[in-house]
Amino acid sequence: MRWIFLDRITEIVPGEHAVGLKGVASSEDFFADHFPGFPVVPGVVQIEALAQLSGKLVQVSVVEQKKRWVWPILSIVRKAKFRRFVRPGSSLELRSELSELRDESALCKVQARCEGERTTEAELLFVFSPGGLDTDHFQAELETYERKALQMLWADFPNWDARMRSER
């Protein structure tokens, strides 16, 4: 993925919640136009960072519960609120709580904080194929791709992954 707005996953409890971080460097492309003389992180970027964290939480939860990989796709953003500006040099603390997990969708309540104060909150609805992905080949490719992404973002992934493999 070219646009990764999630720097690190610090915690995932499958079926419950995930916590992550997004550092906001002054060199981010979007600051050139948003806004000249008063740079702030666009709300859509904050939502995308929360969606990326939530997508990983949904994947890990489905793998643990159903023993299959899914590709969560953000479908609906509800109740989005942007409470304060996020400026260059800040660090966003991201949190996602899994509210519902169904065969073909998941709902997460998300929140971002900067310096301990809420900046963003929303509900994010994800959809995915109820039976996993259609072919074994595509399923294997997705699993390989997502394992690499999780290894890059989540320091505890190797421990979780080893536990999941032993339970299969």
C-alpha positions in Angstrom: 0.0 0.0 0.0 1.5 3.3 -1.0 -0.4 5.5 1.5 0.4 4.0 4.9 -0.9 6.4 7.6 -0.1 4.0 10.5 3.5 4.0 11.8 3.2 1.3 14.5 0.7 -1.0 16.1 1.5 -1.1 19.9 -1.3 -3.5 20.9 -3.9 -5.8 19.4 -6.3 -7.9 21.5 -8.1 -10.0 18.8 -11.9 -9.5 19.1 -11.5 -6.5 21.4 -9.3 -3.6 20.5 -6.1 -2.3 18.8 -3.8 0.7 19.6 -1.4 2.4 17.2 0.6 5.5 16.5 1.0 7.9 13.6 3.8 10.5 13.8 3.0 13.6 11.9 6.2 14.9 10.1 6.3 18.4 8.8 7.4 16.9 5.5 4.1 15.1 4.9 2.8 15.9 1.3 -0.6 17.1 2.4 0.8 20.0 4.4 1.7 21.8 1.1 -2.0 22.6 0.5 -3.7 22.0 3.8 -3.4 24.9 4.7 -0.7 27.3 3.5 0.4 29.2 6.5 -1.6 27.1 8.9 -0.7 23.4 8.2 -3.1 20.8 9.8 -3.6 17.1 9.2 -6.7 16.6 7.1 -9.6 14.8 8.8 -9.6 12.3 6.0 -6.0 11.3 6.8 -6.9 10.8 10.4 -9.9 8.6 9.4 -7.7 6.6 7.1 -5.1 6.0 9.8 -7.9 4.8 12.1 -9.3 2.7 9.3 -5.9 1.1 8.6 -5.5 0.2 12.3 -9.1 -1.1 12.4 -8.6 -3.2 9.3 -5.7 -5.0 11.0 -7.8 -5.6 14.1 -10.6 -7.0 12.0 -8.2 -9.3 10.1 -6.5 -10.6 13.2 -9.9 -11.1 14.9 -11.3 -13.1 11.9 -8.1 -15.2 11.7 -8.3 -16.0 15.3 -12.0 -16.8 15.4 -12.6 -18.3 11.9 -9.1 -19.4 10.8 -9.3 -17.5 7.5 -7.9 -14.2 6.2 -10.2 -11.5 5.0 -9.5 -8.1 3.3 -11.6 -5.6 5.2 -12.8 -2.7 3.0 -14.0 0.5 4.6 -17.6 0.9 3.5 -19.2 3.5 5.8 -17.9 6.3 8.1 -20.5 7.2 10.7 -20.6 9.9 13.4 -17.3 11.4 12.4 -16.2 14.3 14.6 -13.1 16.4 14.4 -12.5 18.1 17.7 -9.1 19.9 17.4 -6.3 20.6 14.9 -3.4 18.2 14.5 -0.3 20.1 13.6 3.1 19.1 12.2 5.4 17.5 14.7 2.5 15.9 16.6 1.9 12.2 17.4 -1.5 10.7 17.0 -2.5 8.0 19.4 -5.0 5.8 17.6 -7.5 3.4 19.2 -10.0 1.0 17.6 -12.6 -1.1 19.5 -14.3 -3.9 17.7 -18.1 -3.4 18.4 -19.5 -6.1 16.0 -17.9 -8.9 14.0 -20.2 -10.7 11.6 -19.6 -13.2 8.8 -19.2 -10.4 6.2 -18.8 -7.2 8.1 -17.3 -5.5 11.1 -18.0 -2.3 13.0 -15.3 -0.5 14.9 -15.5 2.6 17.2 -12.4 4.6 16.7 -10.7 7.5 18.4 -7.5 9.5 17.8 -5.8 11.6 20.5 -3.0 14.1 20.4 -1.2 15.1 23.6 -3.9 13.3 25.5 -6.8 15.3 24.0 -9.4 13.8 21.6 -9.0 14.9 18.0 -11.1 12.5 16.0 -13.8 9.9 16.7 -16.1 7.9 14.4 -17.7 4.5 13.7 -16.2 2.6 10.8 -18.0 -0.2 9.0 -16.0 -2.7 7.0 -17.2 -5.3 4.6 -15.5 -8.5 3.4 -16.2 -11.8 1.7 -18.1 -14.1 4.1 -16.3 -17.2 3.0 -12.9 -15.7 2.8 -11.4 -15.1 -0.6 -12.5 -17.1 -3.5 -9.5 -19.1 -4.4 -6.8 -20.9 -2.4 -4.2 -19.1 -4.5 -5.6 -15.6 -3.7 -6.0 -16.6 0.0 -2.3 -17.6 0.2 -1.2 -14.4 -1.5 -3.3 -12.3 0.9 -2.0 -14.1 3.9 1.6 -13.6 2.8 1.1 -9.9 2.1 -0.7 -9.3 5.3 1.8 -11.2 7.4 4.5 -9.0 6.1 2.4 -5.9 6.8 1.7 -7.0 10.4 5.4 -7.9 10.9 6.4 -4.4 9.9 3.8 -2.6 12.0 3.2 -4.8 15.1 6.2 -5.8 17.3 4.1 -8.5 19.0 3.0 -10.1 15.7 5.6 -13.0 15.8 4.3 -14.1 19.2 0.6 -13.9 18.1 1.4 -15.6 14.8 3.3 -18.5 16.5 0.3 -19.0 18.8 -2.1 -19.0 15.9 -0.1 -21.5 13.9 0.1 -23.9 16.9 -3.7 -23.7 17.3 -4.4 -24.8 13.7 
